Amino acid sequence: MQASALLMAWRVLGLLLICSSLGERNQTPNLQDIPHLQLVQRQLILLKSTPKNRTWDEAKQKAAEVVAQLTVPELNDLLRGSHFAMSGSPDVGYYVGNIASIPRLQIPALKMQDAAQGFRPTEPNTGGTTTAYPCMLALASTWDEDLVNLVAAAIGTEFKGKGANVILGPSVNVHRVAAGGRNFEYLSGEDPHLGFRLTAAYVKGVQEQGVMAVAKHFAFNEQETHRMTMDAKASERTAMELYFAPFRGAVSAGVGSFMCAYNKVNGTYSCQNAELLKKDLRGLMDFQGFVMSDWLATHTPDALAAGMDQEQPGIIQLPLGAKSAVLTDKELNKVDKHIREAAASHVLTAVYRMGLDREPGCTPPNCTQELVSDQTKATTRGQRHEEIAFHAAASSVVLMKNNGLLPLTKDKVRRIAVLGEAAVDETHRTYVGKGSGYVQPDSSAKTPLAAIEERAAKENIEIIRPDSHTPEEAKSLGGTVDAIIVVVGVDASEGSDRTSLDLGHKSDHLVKAAASKAPTIVLLQIPGAVLMPWKGEVGAIAGIFMGGVATGAAWASVLFGDKLPTGRLPLMMPETINDTIQIGENREVDYSEGLLTSYRSPSFKAAFPFGHGLTYTTFEFSGAQQTREGCQAAACVEVTVTNSGKTAGEEVVQAYLHFPEPSGGDEKWVKSTPAKVLKGFHRTQELKPGQTETVLFNFAPEDFTLFSSERGWVEQSKVTVHLGASSEDIRQSLPVEPLS
């Protein structure tokens, strides 16, 4: 049946329902009293075809038409936020970022909220009403675009449920310093290619829900120390090959907005840096949306001429009724009207491209019902959010070491002790990161001990609860248990970098004491890289990067083999602190190492390398070859992966490129070229023992280029492809000739 016929049928059904509800009474119907009419209305909405999103060109044209109709006050209000207080919270009924609606022109309110691990509730007494998903770094450790896309879609669903239409994320900066305080927020981990692909997947997932994504923080926001004033000194090549790639991924996915960072870049604040915002972002990347400032990152009205379009939070409520902003009416009216109109056009272009005018939702302050709603029981694509959060957390677990202890079964162990304060922490301090992205776990969260106890009971394995979590307690368990699980937690927060990569003397001593008395499994709940001086003394090590509400349940599922470990490190775990880039303590931070960070540095030694992650089986790679038949890319390479172990599992095949004779610059430029860079990865299906899968890599022309400030992107004629299970575990290598 055609849609028009269906609509007619439902209209007839609606009339029949109205008539039947009236009975034989001859009176005007009160539609709200008709019990079945709401069902009819819902069906009509479902039958109504969703309007096709406008193209960027169509959105730009509509924006230009509307901007021409704006009054001066309306124009100015599009360029700055409002209803934010000095307390750091929005007014009741409002969001962290607010742009007022303009009803006469059908311009919707922009309602923005933080989202590092999901929607951050700021309305009073609403903590725990949204799902605390794994942090961005945990999502990066899944190396799974489909899963990242699903989590992003679920977050988008909860944003819509809360009345918001702009998500202040994803945060995608490539890690530079291992101790970065916001590393847990950054989806790229330490690699630009990983960041490019996962960022694109995330942006698509959010925006498919009708919520605008905001890529941040652009650019070089790689540390919190002096973040408001720090000046990042970085070369053009460093930017193009390493730090800009995830932002290009966001643009490729059609992201609606960018957030410029607090810090300076090569002498100029990011939010008034024309080189950054006009030349690089709009010029080289072809970004079509609008640029908002980070909160309080606007310094001058001249930022509008440099490429920033909107000040956030804008007007701040001060005591005694006073207000503060950089873009006040007085200052804005000094700015050339054409500049203001161009900025407003950028804002409206993104609004129309995302179709936010077609689904405006609530208008603050009349959003209280949405803001207090409980979104934790919502569903996306037919999946409950609690299940999505659990699957994401379990998939993010990285098994770094296993001497056969895992998975836990009754034939291996009968009595296990669980130690560590993080194992019993009811506040779940290391489940989520702190700062503007904090999301309080709801009541479904379980401690690791509780989840492990619950699962062990099904195996008739006894769990011993110690009286304390001290080294002395651990030593007293010798000879009484078959294994000891030590859960160690480290937290982190926006606003400050971590003072150390150590887990702390107390934790290190506890692990060492346990390992001296019984086979020991260490579970790490961490915000980034950590040092593990005891790694050679324990039987197994696994980590979750702030896994959210389902952390405890994820541990239990992986430990007992219900969920196979599939995570891979999105960063290098350093052997010592000297195997990392240090925090810049001065106001000027020189990115003198260029591209040679993480696994790309020839001088850094890894405790566990980038891309590493074990499962409960083993895999063999064979038959790597370049294939030309049907190849539509610059080069196509295939390799066969075989499960050579005794249980099922998934492998993440990683493709690293080596350029034996880099061309494009002088000798110093050549020496600055990494020996290998990630340019592809593929997660296999779950393979049973003996089962194989042929993995095909399609390399794009840009994969075979290096950047030169003098010549731009230079194609490399000689290329070697390394295929492996980590940056150090290379299984197959072959020279490749790019197709002309």
Secondary structure by P-SEA (a helix, b strand, c coil): ccaaaaaaaaaaaaaaaaaaaacccccccccccccaaaaaaaaaaaaccccccccaaaaaaaaaaaaaaccaaaaaaaacccccccccccccccccbbbbbbccccbbbbbbbbcccccccccccccccccccccaaaaaaaccaaaaaaaaaaaaaaaaaacccccccccccccccccccccccccccccaaaaaaaaaaaaaaaaaacbbbbbcccccccccccccbbbbbccaaaaaaccaaaaaaaaaacccbbbbccccccccccccccccccccccccccccbbbbccccccccccccccccccccccbbbcccccccccccaaaaaaccaaaaaaaaaaaaaaaaaaccccccccccccccccccccccccccccccaaaaaaaaaaaaccccccccccccccccccbbbbbccccccccccccccccccccccccccccaaaaaaaaaaaacbbbbbbccccaaaaaaacccccbbbbbbbbbbbcccccccccccaaaaaaaaaaaaccbbbbbbbccccccccccccccbbbbbcccccaaaaaaaaaaacccccbbbbcccccccccccccccccccccccccccccccccccccccccccccccbbbbbcccccccccccccbbbbbbbbccccccbbbbbbbbbbbcccccccaaaaaaccccccccccccccccccbbbbbbbbbcccccbbbbccccbbbbcbbbbbbccccccccbbbbbbccc
